Amino acid sequence: MFQVYTSTDKSQDSKKFIAEFKEWDDAMDCAEAAIEGKTGIRYVVEETNGTVNSYGELIASVVAESDFN
């Protein structure tokens, strides 16, 4: 699964969940559309494979992120 977020800085607190997709292409299309025409924002795409940590939280890896516009 791919999760798409936008953020206004590098902190975890500024991440805003946009959507979740099964397909890479769909996630990237959504990510690019989410920041199109906006300044001071970037996208972050994370992939989860169902693995959880000792707290029961999904472990996600950043697979794509943009620079700030």
C-alpha positions in Angstrom: 0.0 0.0 0.0 1.1 3.5 -0.8 0.1 6.4 1.4 0.3 10.0 0.1 0.9 13.0 2.4 1.6 16.7 1.9 3.7 18.7 4.3 4.9 22.3 4.7 8.2 21.4 6.4 10.3 18.4 7.3 8.7 17.7 10.6 6.3 14.8 11.2 3.7 17.2 12.7 3.2 19.0 9.4 2.3 15.8 7.4 -1.3 15.7 6.2 -2.7 12.4 5.0 -4.2 12.7 1.5 -5.1 9.1 0.3 -4.0 5.5 0.2 -3.5 3.5 -3.0 -2.6 -0.1 -4.0 -0.9 1.0 -7.3 2.3 3.1 -7.5 1.1 5.1 -10.5 -2.1 6.1 -8.9 -0.2 7.3 -5.7 2.2 9.3 -7.8 -0.6 10.9 -9.8 -2.4 11.9 -6.6 0.8 13.2 -5.0 1.7 15.4 -8.0 -1.9 16.7 -8.3 -1.9 17.6 -4.5 0.9 20.1 -4.8 0.3 21.4 -8.4 0.2 25.1 -8.4 0.9 25.5 -4.7 4.0 27.0 -3.1 5.7 26.0 0.2 4.3 22.5 0.1 5.7 19.1 -0.9 4.5 15.5 -1.2 5.7 12.4 0.6 4.8 8.9 -0.6 5.3 6.1 1.9 5.0 2.3 1.4 3.7 -0.1 3.9 3.8 -3.9 3.6 1.8 -4.9 6.7 4.7 -5.2 9.1 4.1 -3.6 12.5 6.5 -2.5 15.3 6.2 -3.6 18.9 3.6 -0.9 19.5 1.3 -2.3 16.7 2.0 0.6 14.4 2.5 0.0 10.7 6.1 0.4 9.6 6.3 2.7 6.6 9.2 3.6 4.3 9.4 6.8 2.3 9.6 5.8 -1.4 9.2 9.3 -3.0 9.2 12.9 -1.9 9.4 16.1 -3.7 11.3 19.3 -3.1 9.4 22.3 -1.8 7.7 24.4 -4.5 
